């Protein structure tokens, strides 16, 4: 047992002072001179002071009740409703371009996504990847360790090359369709223009707007010539070739504007990180509520006990109306 408001116990100080003053007044009124409280020597006379004793105990116990004596029953963490966020990642061959650090576009994107995931607290996250087709890699989950493990396995070259932006968005939207979260978000990362798939990006954007899903589009790189790995030379050294990747920033900007999101273009790892930081600020993860402690309260018991002593004081005062004689 412990007290939630222990400062109330300071009221015991004026209570004791009041009792002392009342005793002095009573002694003075009856012209009684005390020496070492010799009045208490006569045990037979002690019963005449029961009313005052009961009143004192009643007041002291009432003050103790004000201090809220409790014991801890259990601790609970209230549920926090987070956001549902799907990430649609382009894994077409152009994501192997070597214009991003530490290695290429796909590696930079995965690293930044992982950092973003580590900053979430109560959101469900999911991942789809797409090239000519789209696939679900991680269903919506709160298990961020599993998410990061499956993200690490995503790479280019596992599906036929192409850029089906509409299909990637469509698959992400299908995972959010049954979501009951108040805030639903898609983060689209691509470095090219839509050239595959049976769902147009415009149609996917309209569906997102109807479902209340905000799409944040990030265009990785530019349409300038960028280095690509081209195998090894006769001496086993890496060789590179310059390739121009077609982009369509207007398309991505239109997708985001239709759905209430934002468009970003990142030509470096630093800019990609900045885009994700901005999204993180716009879509802050709800902070889990502080743990609640459930207490067993005992104040009512002590209040009842105080009332009992008040009743005893009144009864004893009616029974013992005459004070004992004392030495003068």
C-alpha positions in Angstrom: 0.0 0.0 0.0 1.2 3.5 -0.8 -0.2 7.1 -1.0 -1.0 9.0 -4.1 -1.3 12.3 -2.3 1.0 12.0 0.7 1.2 15.8 1.2 -2.3 15.7 2.9 -0.5 14.0 5.8 0.9 17.5 6.7 -2.6 18.2 8.0 -1.7 16.0 10.9 0.6 18.8 12.2 -2.2 21.4 12.8 -4.4 18.6 14.1 -1.9 17.7 16.8 -1.4 21.4 17.6 -5.2 21.8 17.9 -5.5 18.9 20.3 -2.7 20.3 22.5 -4.4 23.7 22.6 -7.7 22.2 23.4 -6.2 20.2 26.3 -4.6 23.4 27.6 -7.9 25.2 27.5 -9.7 22.4 29.3 -7.0 22.3 31.9 -7.0 26.0 32.4 -10.8 26.1 32.6 -10.9 23.5 35.3 -7.8 25.0 37.1 -6.0 21.8 36.7 -2.3 21.7 37.1 -0.5 18.8 35.3 2.8 17.5 36.2 4.0 14.8 33.9 0.4 14.1 33.0 -0.2 12.6 36.4 -3.9 12.6 35.5 -3.3 9.5 33.5 -1.9 7.6 36.5 -5.5 6.7 37.5 -6.4 4.1 35.0 -10.0 4.2 36.2 -10.3 7.7 35.0 -9.0 7.1 31.5 -12.4 6.2 30.2 -13.6 9.8 30.6 -11.2 10.8 27.9 -12.4 8.3 25.3 -14.6 10.9 23.5 -11.6 13.1 22.9 -9.5 10.2 21.9 -12.1 8.9 19.4 -12.5 12.4 17.9 -8.8 12.7 17.4 -8.6 9.2 15.8 -11.5 10.1 13.5 -9.8 13.3 12.3 -6.4 11.6 11.8 -8.0 8.7 9.9 -10.0 11.1 7.7 -6.8 13.0 6.8 -5.1 9.6 6.0 -8.1 8.9 3.6 -7.5 12.3 1.9 -3.9 11.1 1.1 -5.5 8.3 -1.1 -4.1 5.0 0.1 -3.9 2.6 -2.8 -2.3 -0.6 -4.0 -1.4 -1.3 -7.7 -3.8 -3.7 -9.4 -2.4 -3.8 -12.9 -0.8 -1.7 -15.7 -2.4 -1.4 -19.1 -1.2 0.3 -22.4 -4.2 1.9 -24.2 -4.3 0.9 -27.9 -3.1 3.6 -30.4 -4.6 3.8 -33.8 -1.8 4.3 -36.3 -1.6 4.8 -40.0 -1.6 2.2 -42.7 1.3 2.8 -45.1 2.1 0.9 -48.3 5.4 1.4 -50.1 5.5 0.7 -53.8 9.1 0.2 -55.0 10.2 0.1 -58.6 12.7 -2.8 -59.2 13.1 -2.4 -62.9 16.6 -2.7 -64.4 17.1 1.1 -64.5 17.2 1.1 -60.6 20.7 -0.4 -61.0 22.0 3.0 -62.2 25.1 4.0 -60.2 24.3 7.7 -59.6 23.3 7.1 -56.0 25.4 6.3 -52.9 26.5 3.9 -51.5 26.0 1.7 -54.6 23.0 2.2 -56.9 19.4 3.5 -56.9 17.8 0.4 -55.5 20.2 0.1 -52.6 19.9 3.8 -51.7 16.1 3.4 -51.8 16.1 0.4 -49.6 18.4 2.0 -47.0 16.2 5.1 -46.8 13.1 3.0 -46.5 14.7 1.1 -43.6 15.5 4.3 -41.8 11.9 5.5 -42.3 10.6 2.2 -40.9 12.7 2.6 -37.8 11.1 5.9 -37.1 7.5 4.6 -37.1 5.9 3.6 -33.7 2.4 2.3 -34.2 1.8 2.3 -38.0 1.2 -0.8 -40.1 3.6 -1.0 -43.0 3.4 -3.0 -46.2 5.6 -3.4 -49.3 4.9 -4.1 -53.0 7.5 -4.1 -55.7 7.0 -3.8 -59.4 8.7 -3.9 -62.8 6.7 -5.2 -65.7 4.4 -6.9 -63.1 3.7 -6.1 -59.5 4.1 -8.4 -56.4 3.3 -8.2 -52.8 6.4 -8.6 -50.6 5.1 -7.6 -47.2 1.4 -7.4 -46.2 0.5 -4.7 -43.7 2.2 -5.5 -40.5 3.3 -3.9 -37.2 6.3 -6.2 -37.1 9.0 -3.9 -38.3 11.8 -6.5 -38.0 10.0 -8.8 -40.4 9.4 -5.9 -42.7 13.1 -5.0 -42.8 14.1 -8.6 -43.3 11.8 -9.0 -46.3 12.8 -5.6 -47.6 16.5 -6.7 -47.7 15.6 -9.5 -50.0 14.1 -7.2 -52.7 16.4 -6.8 -55.7 16.3 -6.1 -59.4 16.2 -8.7 -62.1 13.7 -11.1 -60.4 10.9 -10.2 -62.7 10.6 -9.2 -66.4 11.9 -5.7 -67.0 9.5 -2.8 -67.4 7.8 -0.1 -65.3 4.1 -0.8 -64.5 3.5 2.1 -62.2 -0.3 1.7 -62.4 -0.1 -1.9 -61.5 2.2 -1.2 -58.5 -0.3 1.4 -57.3 -3.2 -0.8 -57.9 -1.8 -3.7 -55.9 -0.9 -1.3 -53.0 -4.5 0.1 -53.1 -5.9 -3.4 -53.0 -4.1 -4.0 -49.7 -5.5 -0.7 -48.3 -9.1 -1.3 -49.5 -10.3 -3.1 -46.4 -8.2 -1.0 -44.0 -10.1 0.7 -41.2 -7.3 3.1 -40.4 -8.2 6.8 -40.4 -5.1 7.7 -42.5 -4.0 5.6 -45.4 -0.9 6.4 -47.4 1.1 5.0 -50.4 4.7 6.0 -50.9 5.6 5.4 -54.6 9.3 5.2 -55.6 10.2 4.9 -59.3 12.9 6.2 -61.6 11.0 5.9 -64.9 7.9 6.3 -66.9 4.9 4.0 -67.1 5.4 1.5 -70.0 3.8 -1.7 -68.8 0.7 -3.1 -67.0 -3.0 -3.2 -67.5 -3.9 -0.4 -65.1 -3.1 3.2 -66.0 -1.5 5.4 -63.4 -4.2 7.9 -63.9 -6.9 5.3 -63.1 -5.0 4.2 -60.0 -4.8 7.9 -58.9 -8.5 8.3 -59.2 -9.1 5.1 -57.2 -6.7 6.4 -54.5 -8.6 9.7 -54.3 -12.0 7.8 -53.9 -10.6 5.6 -51.2 -9.0 8.5 -49.3 -5.5 7.2 -49.9 -2.7 9.9 -50.2 0.0 9.0 -52.7 3.5 10.5 -52.1 5.4 10.1 -55.3 9.2 10.1 -55.4 11.0 10.3 -58.7 14.5 8.8 -58.3 17.2 10.3 -60.6 16.8 12.4 -63.8 16.5 11.7 -67.5 20.2 12.6 -68.0 22.7 9.9 -69.0 23.7 7.9 -66.0 26.3 5.1 -65.5 25.2 1.5 -65.5 27.2 -1.7 -64.8 28.2 -3.3 -68.1 30.1 -6.4 -66.9 33.8 -6.9 -66.6 36.7 -6.3 -69.0 39.5 -8.7 -70.0 41.3 -8.1 -66.7 38.2 -8.6 -64.5 37.6 -5.0 -63.8 34.1 -3.5 -63.7 33.0 -1.7 -66.8 30.2 0.9 -67.2 28.1 2.4 -69.9 26.1 5.6 -70.0 22.4 5.1 -70.5 19.6 7.7 -70.6 16.4 6.7 -68.6 13.1 8.2 -69.7 11.2 9.8 -66.8 7.8 11.4 -66.5 7.7 13.8 -63.5 4.5 15.3 -64.7 2.7 12.0 -64.4 3.9 11.4 -60.8 3.0 15.0 -59.9 -0.5 14.5 -61.2 -0.9 11.2 -59.3 0.1 12.9 -56.0 -2.1 16.0 -56.6 -5.2 14.0 -57.4 -4.8 12.0 -54.2 -3.8 14.8 -51.8 -0.2 13.7 -51.5 3.1 15.4 -52.7 5.6 14.9 -55.4 9.4 14.8 -54.9 12.3 14.4 -57.2 15.5 13.1 -55.8 18.8 13.1 -57.7 21.0 12.0 -54.8 20.8 9.9 -51.7 20.7 13.1 -49.5 17.6 14.4 -51.5 15.9 11.0 -51.2 16.5 11.1 -47.4 15.1 14.6 -47.3 12.0 13.5 -49.2 11.3 10.7 -46.7 11.9 13.1 -43.8 9.4 15.4 -45.2 6.9 12.6 -45.6 7.7 11.5 -42.0 6.8 15.0 -40.8 3.6 15.2 -42.8 2.5 11.7 -41.7 3.8 11.6 -38.1 3.4 8.3 -36.4 1.1 8.5 -33.4 3.1 8.2 -30.2 1.9 5.3 -28.1 0.0 6.5 -25.0 1.7 6.3 -21.6 0.9 3.2 -19.6 -2.1 3.5 -17.3 -1.9 2.2 -13.8 -5.1 0.7 -12.3 -5.2 1.1 -8.5 -7.3 -0.4 -5.7 -8.5 2.6 -3.7 -8.9 2.3 0.1 -10.0 5.8 0.9 -13.6 4.8 1.3 -12.7 2.1 3.9 -10.8 4.7 6.0 -13.6 7.2 5.7 -16.0 4.6 7.0 -13.6 3.9 9.8 -13.4 7.6 10.6 -17.2 7.7 10.8 -17.2 4.7 13.2 -14.9 6.6 15.6 -17.1 9.7 15.4 -20.1 7.6 16.4 -18.0 6.0 19.2 -17.0 9.5 20.4 -20.7 10.6 20.6 -21.8 7.4 22.4 -18.9 7.6 24.9 -19.5 11.3 25.6 -23.1 10.4 26.5 -22.0 7.6 28.8 -19.2 9.4 30.5 -20.5 12.9 31.2 -18.6 13.6 34.4 -14.8 13.9 34.4 -12.8 12.3 37.1 -11.4 14.4 39.9 -7.8 15.1 39.6 -5.1 16.3 42.0 -4.7 20.0 42.2 
